[in-house]
Amino acid sequence: MGSWKFIIIQTILVVLWMTLNLIAFVKHWDVYPFILLNLVFSTQAAYAAPIIMMAQNRQNERDRAQAQADYQTNIDAKMEIEALATQLNNIEVHKLDKIINMLEEMRKQP
């Protein structure tokens, strides 16, 4: 219903409907102001609204699933970053311990 194809076809049909009804000056099948056409549009709107709502609900479900996947990716990335930070901290501590040991050995030597 929301495609350009639908809009173009519907526009052509409405213009055709109105033109033929106006040309049939004596035998109008849809009297002024196009009461039958108005009824058709009202019926179409009554069916279109639930269809649009269902489409939006499906899109919301897809968005929710995508957001959950993104959230899980962020959690995994956070855990990896924390593990790397811990590993770097351990390397730093190990290097500092070596430096302290070397300095202590240098002090002990005359």
Backbone hydrogen bonds, N-H to C=O, Kabsch-Sander energy under -0.5 kcal/mol:
donor,donor_aa,acceptor,acceptor_aa,energy
7,I,3,S,-2.0
8,I,4,W,-2.8
9,I,5,K,-2.5
10,Q,6,F,-2.8
11,T,7,I,-2.3
12,I,8,I,-2.4
13,L,9,I,-2.5
14,V,10,Q,-2.5
15,V,11,T,-2.6
16,L,12,I,-2.6
17,W,13,L,-2.9
18,M,14,V,-2.9
19,T,15,V,-2.7
20,L,16,L,-2.9
21,N,17,W,-2.3
22,L,18,M,-2.3
23,I,19,T,-2.6
24,A,20,L,-2.2
25,F,23,I,-2.9
28,H,26,V,-0.8
34,F,31,V,-1.0
35,I,31,V,-1.5
38,N,34,F,-2.2
39,L,35,I,-2.1
40,V,36,L,-2.3
41,F,37,L,-2.4
42,S,38,N,-2.3
43,T,39,L,-2.5
44,Q,40,V,-2.5
45,A,41,F,-2.5
46,A,42,S,-2.1
47,Y,43,T,-1.6
48,A,44,Q,-2.5
49,A,45,A,-2.1
51,I,47,Y,-1.3
52,I,48,A,-2.9
53,M,49,A,-2.4
54,M,50,P,-2.5
55,A,51,I,-2.2
56,Q,52,I,-2.3
57,N,53,M,-2.4
58,R,54,M,-2.3
59,Q,55,A,-2.2
60,N,56,Q,-2.5
61,E,57,N,-2.2
62,R,58,R,-2.1
63,D,59,Q,-2.7
64,R,60,N,-2.7
65,A,61,E,-2.3
66,Q,62,R,-2.4
67,A,63,D,-2.7
68,Q,64,R,-2.3
69,A,65,A,-2.2
70,D,66,Q,-2.6
71,Y,67,A,-2.5
72,Q,68,Q,-2.4
73,T,69,A,-2.3
74,N,70,D,-2.5
75,I,71,Y,-2.4
76,D,72,Q,-2.6
77,A,73,T,-2.6
78,K,74,N,-2.5
79,M,75,I,-2.3
80,E,76,D,-2.2
81,I,77,A,-2.6
82,E,78,K,-2.6
83,A,79,M,-2.3
84,L,80,E,-2.5
85,A,81,I,-2.6
86,T,82,E,-2.4
87,Q,83,A,-2.4
88,L,84,L,-2.8
89,N,85,A,-2.3
90,N,86,T,-2.4
91,I,87,Q,-2.2
92,E,88,L,-2.5
93,V,89,N,-2.7
94,H,90,N,-2.5
95,K,91,I,-2.4
96,L,92,E,-2.6
97,D,93,V,-2.6
98,K,94,H,-2.0
99,I,95,K,-2.4
100,I,96,L,-2.7
101,N,97,D,-2.5
102,M,98,K,-2.5
103,L,99,I,-2.5
104,E,100,I,-2.5
105,E,101,N,-2.2
106,M,102,M,-2.0
107,R,103,L,-1.9
108,K,104,E,-1.8
109,Q,105,E,-1.3
